Amino acid sequence: MKWIKGTAVLGFCAAFVLASCGSDVRQTAEEQSADKPVEETVKPAETGERTGDEGAAQETISQNAVLMVYMVGSDLESEGGMASLDIMEIVSSGFDEENMDVLICTGGASQWWIEGIPSDECTVFEVADGMINPVYTLNNKNMADASTLREFINYGYMNYDAGYYDLVLWNHGGGAVLGYGADENYDYDTLSVAELNDALKGTKLAAEGEKFEWIGFDACLMGMLEIADMTADYADYLIASEEVEAGAGWDYSCLKALSDGEHFEGEEAAEVIIASYSKYYEEQQKYTPDYTLSCLDLSKTEAVVESLEQFVGTAAAELQDGGYSKIARMRDRTKTFGKVSQDSFYDTVDLYDLADEMMHLYPKEAEQVQNAVEEMVVCQKSNVRGAYGVAVYFPYSNKEYADLFMAAYSEIGFSEAYTKFLTSFSDTLSGDQLAQWNIAEEEPVESEENVGEYYVQLSAEQTLNFGNAKYSVWEEEEEGTYICWMDSSDVNLSEDGVLSADFDGKQFFLSDASGNLYMCCATELERYEEYAKYAIPVIVERQTEDADGVPHFDYQSAYIHVKVDEEHPNGVIIGVYESLDTDSSLFPDKQVIELQEGDSIMPFIFARDIVFNEDGSVAPFEEWEVSSGAIDYFLLEGELTVTMQDTEPGTEYCFLFDVHDTQGNFYMTNPIYIEY
């Protein structure tokens, strides 16, 4: 096997960070233009009423609903044309213009795929007669400025008479901590939750005591209690996703059903939108991404917050009595969203599932939380286990950013009691170690009764502060350099501190129509009783042409997501996702890589030169020398598949445990060398 060593290959970080991104399964803008050229989507600018006065009344038209779409294009548009695709989807939806007006505010992208949409200003378009007509130019150009959003809302409210006003916020989302909307033209400036509140609070709609019927986020990770708490003063319902959204986002073809049936009340509208969203991802693509979309009755927000405060009030007493590790283990088992690595970068968890995990500790309080959530979530669809409709921030996995994120979180104005609890929990998370860990001197032992079972004994103190563990399987490629072929959390900790795992000698291979097998690394993303998910890192090389027809090669770092369950015991590919580049943005990407015939696939190898101490024990993982790189590529022929099977007879593996305590510190045991 020939592989290329290097410490930084196309964005893969030393910590083996994995991205959980969305997928764009629709036609590209170029493909759609074969049916209707994108330049024919926009009417000439001179046909629109373009004014700098947001309150300048146009001819008042009585309509049942006005839908305002605040579309921050950002890199989603400039690189992939995703905003343009959704505009075309809105235009071609066939919605009833007698029952509904649709206004789209564009901006925030360095270029637009639809000719006629300017990149240097924020423009309001009215959708009519199968076209988008520019009707207004905003005074502000930064879509991450609260005044820009406010001006757009004021324009729609003052110039269009309706019984219902609705608002869609389109772009990236990062939840309660990171907020919404990245303006590419202003150094990816974003709207924090506090700034969103300022924008909504300052509108003429709010000043007159009116509310949006519903506010929707066509953006990732915004289906959170903190977002509901902020929007409750300005809308009756919130429609948003707990999970990362796929690149295609909402299915705007639903606007026809929405307007034709006059389903303008919040719950009715949500049922139409969410059903269409779910159907789109279940039926119209090769790989069905993880998806969640729910509608929250914002009149129930206060009750959910109160139940949460009672819940953490009891948990806070547990923290003071030294019960941190109990709570941390429950938090660790809770469903998390936006998972871009083995851990959750965004630390958003499902609130109902959190209460479920802590039910045995605080049964009364946990039940109150669950009952309140059930009242609040009036409509929800998901193919994700543990997603019940509303998430909440709870720092744990992303210890590196915990202090920074908590500082931002404290500024959003959410529950003082909950923020105080999180601060106390986070202080312990980042504080002095609760237990001494010297397991580097421990070596896994093979069970005499069960071949392939390996175990180590933890001390009573370590058992008390045990968070989670994985086993990892390495192979020595050359002297001192080991490749990690896979890791798994399929481990068990007994009450007396015996940490054990089974390994059958199998590993993952990629294959295509050629029938050849290609070794690859796989790291586990999540595990439940019913299934386990893994991510296989690769580099995809594709030959394309620029605007002048000059061929060149594009390289993308990506992760092939694989699911192993009863139906697919050797694995099945469920998506190919782009990696997260935290150097440019902390928002999860919504794009996916659609593999094509002739693509070069280079499996990425996670390798280390393992460092041993003088006494033969293994040194801490952070001291191991990075030696990662890429295996020689193969050209994709036909469909890419995955399988898990034995390697060549006589293969020797290095097997060890990776143990995390409840404060996020991790420790490696000494390895045991086994042969299959």
C-alpha positions, 0 to 999 in steps of 0.5 A: 500500500502506497500512501502520502504522508502529511500533516495538513491535507486539504483541511483534515485536522489532526484531531480527525474532525468529521463533518455532518453536513446536508445534501443538495440533491436537486438539479444544479442551476445550469441543469435547471437553466436548460428548461428555463434560463435563469436570466429569464427569471428576473424582470428588467429592473426598470419595471420595478418600483425602486425607492429608498423610502421603506414606508412609501406606499404602493397600491394596496392589494388586499391579500390573505397572506404575505410571505417575506423571505430574507435570503442571505446568499453567502457562499451557499449562493456564490459557490453552489447557486442554492439561493437561486435554486430556491428562488426558481422553486418559489417562482415555479411553485404555482402559488395562488397570487390572489391569496398570497404575496411573496417578497424575497430580499436578496443580498449577502453573496459575492455573486448570484447565479440568476442574472439581474440579482445584484451582489452589491446591494440588498434588493426586494423582489416581488414574485409575480407572473412567473418572474421576480420583479425588483420593487425596492432597494434597501438603504443598508447593504449588510444583511447581518445588520439588524437594521437591514432585516428590520427595513425589509420587514417594514417594507413588506408590512407597510406596503402589503395588506394581509391577514397573515404575515410570515417570515422565512430566514434563509441561510446558515444557522448555528443555533443559540450560540452562533446565531443566523446568517453569514454575509459573505460581503462583510467578512461573514458577519452574522446576526446573533440571537440578540441582534435578531431580537433587536431587528424584530423588536424595532419593526413597525409590525411589533410597534403596532402590537401585531405578530407574524403568524409564523417565523421559519428558519430555512437554516441549520440548528435553529429549532431551539428553545432559546430561539423560541423564547426570543421569537415568542414576542413577535410570532405565534409559531416557529418552524425550524430544524433541530438538525443540520439542514440539507442543501436543498433546504425547504421544499418551496413547491409546497407554496401552491398547496399552502395558498390554494388551500388557504392554509395560513394559520400556523399549525395548518401551514406547518403541516403543509410545509413539514409534510412536503419537507419530509416527502422531498427527502424521503422520495427524491434522492439517492441518499436520505440525509438526517432531517428534522423539522418541527413547528413550535407553539410559541404561546407554550414557550413560557411553560417549557422554560419554567419546567426547565428551570425547575429541572435544573434547579434540582440538578444544580443542587446535585452539582453542589453535592458533587454529582457533576459526573452523574449529570455529565454521563446523562448529558453524554448519552443525550441526542446531539445535533450538528455532529461534525466529529466524534463529538458534537461541535455545537453542543445542542441536545434534544430537550425531551431526550435530555429529560428522558436520560435524567428521568431516573435522577429527577423523575418529577422534574423530567416528566414536567419537561417532557409534558411541556415539550409535548404541548409545545411541539404541535407538528414534527417529522424526522428520521433521526432517533432521539429528535422530539422537536426542540433542542437546547444548548448544553456544553459538554463535548466541545470543551475547547470552545466552552468558555467562548460559547458560554460568554456568547450564550450569556448575552442572548437573554435566555433564562437566568436560572438555566444560564447560571446552571450551565455556567456552573457545569461548564466551570467544572467541565474546564476545572481541576481534574476530579480523578487521577488517571494513570491507565497508560500503564494498563494493557488490555487483556484478552478474556480466557473465556471469550476469544476476541474480548479484551478488557482493562480494570479501572479503579473505583475513582476512575469508574466514578468519573468515567465518561465514555470510551472507545476501542481503536484498532491500529496497524503498523505500516512502517516502523513506529508508524501506525494507521488507525483503521477504525474505532468503536464505542461498542464497549461495556463498563461493569459496576466493578469497573471492568471495561471490555470490548469485542473485536472480530478482526474486520475492517471497512473497505470501499468498492465500486463496479470494478469489484476491487476493494480499497482499505479505508479508515472509519471512525464511529459517529454515534451508536444506538442499540439499533444501529451504528454510524461511521464516517470514512474520510476521503479526498475527491478529485474531479476535473471541471472547466472554468468559465473560459472552458479551461479544464482544471481539477477540484479537490474536496475533503469529504466524509462518506457516512456509513450505517451498520444495522441488522439489515446491513450488517456489513454497512451501507453508504448513506451520504457523502458530506463535505468537511467542516472548515472552522478557519473560514466559518463555524457554521455547518455546511449544507452542501454534499458531494454528489459522486460522479463516474470518473471521480478520483477517490483517495481514502484519507489515512489517520496515522500516528507515530506512537510515542512510548515512554522509557518504561514501555508505556504509551505517551499521551495521545497529544504527544504522538507525531502526526503522520496522516495522509492519503492512499493512492486514488482509484477512479470511480466506476459505477456505484460506490459501495462499502463492506466490512470484512476480514483483512489478509490472514496473519494481519497484526493489529494494535488494540487499545482503549481510548477513555474519556472522563466526565470532564472531556479529558481522554487517556489511552491505555497501552496497546495489546498486539493481536493477530487475525 
